[in-house]
Amino acid sequence: MPYLTSATEIRAIVAEYTNAKTLWIDTEVADYKSRNPRLSLIQVLDNPKDMSGDRVYLLDVLEQPTIVAEFIEKIMINCGIEKVFHNASYDLKLLGNKKAKNITCTLEMAKKIPYYLLPLPNYQLNTIATALCSFNNIDKQEQKSDWGKRPLTEEQIEYAYLDCIYLAQIHLNLLRLKAQASPEPATEDLILLSTRYSQLEQQWKLLNSEFEHLQERMKKAMQAQNLSETYDYKLTSYERTTVKATFTELAKLAQTQGINLDFPITLTQKLQKDLGQNLEQLSVDIEKTTSWRLNSKTQESDIDDE
């Protein structure tokens, strides 16, 4: 875990990184709760197989805006280098923001994995690292330490390089799960899919029926007992107001008040039927969309037999 403070050393390693295909990057920020947060460290890993930290470079950029600017120009804006972060939107605020290109966010990747493949209570880095990579006893205490103070403590340095290792391992495992969740449709085993889908369909009907029934019972019970919340749930009410007017009155008002009603409206099936042949006198835009519905042949058979 080389810890670089010299501008010359940092520039040299950044020059090497310009040839990388993928970089796993994390940052530590001083005064992160203030209006003027300061970038303290940029941690970079260029080899995801490194579990020792030998390939994690800690770039001390505190009070070195020129070095940060060069890192943004040579790495962050470089489309040819994939930059992997966790919760990238946070790091990018101080690393090029919208100018940054080719960014991968493991937080967003994790959110797109189906829940049954990645059942997590939250998507924090330590939670995902523990669940996916079997990293145990991850200590995030140093995250809130003073990153504007020098010298950094041994605990801060160890924390900084470990986060890059966690990040790379999370990324590799998420790529595996992504491939598992989105296999090539043309090569899918439809027999296996159909069997599992049928099993889950029956289970879902039972669970959903009980879920909806319990939900209604809880709402009624809480209202009857004048409770707005329990230990686990909160009951909220809302009102929906619908305003309706006849089209004739609306048209008259538009004429007298100069209101522009020249906007398209969707013609329902009933309105199209009422218009009949008069529909041909209108200049209409027709949009056609195709939707697919998966129906059980057993259910269709049961309907036909009735």
C-alpha angles and dihedrals in degrees: 000000000000110000110208123195101157116095089219093054093045092050090051095054092043088055088055091049091059087075094052123109096206133013127191108214137186133170139207118211130203119217089009092165094052129084090253109049115183126213107240107171137011111200116198132186121186100179118054091194090066108103096163098066093240090125095045110101119197109208111200103210100160108142090359103111093160091059091047090051091051091049090052093048098045101034114015098045093040107109092197094066121071110218116202120201137162109235089002095187089070096051094041092061087077098027108062100301111209092359090068114104137200096022123170119195117199090198091061091042091054092049090056095053110098111259094238089061095044110024103181133158089220141352100243115140094246092049093052093042091053094046099041105029103029092239105157133196095020107184115211095173094107091057089082096042123114105281091175093066123092136242097040116226123247088248091056092049093048091048092050097053095041092058090062091052091049090048095053093047091048090051094051092048093047090053088054092049091046090056090047092050095046110036122169106285093213092061099040117130100238093189092059092041093049093048094050093042091053092050093050093044091061092045091047093053091054095044095044092049092052092041094054092044093051091045092057092045091051093049093049093045094050092048092048091049094044093240121148094187145009129203091279107023142043125210116217131177130210136183125219118204120201119193117200132182134170115260090233093058091045091052092050091049091049091054095050096041099037094242114166111233095169097123131112121264127196113249109220121217089256093051091049089052092049091050091051112167090355087076088076089065091062126085101232136179112219120204120187124196130179121221127184126218125192110216129185111243088210091059092048090050091051090052092049091051094055 
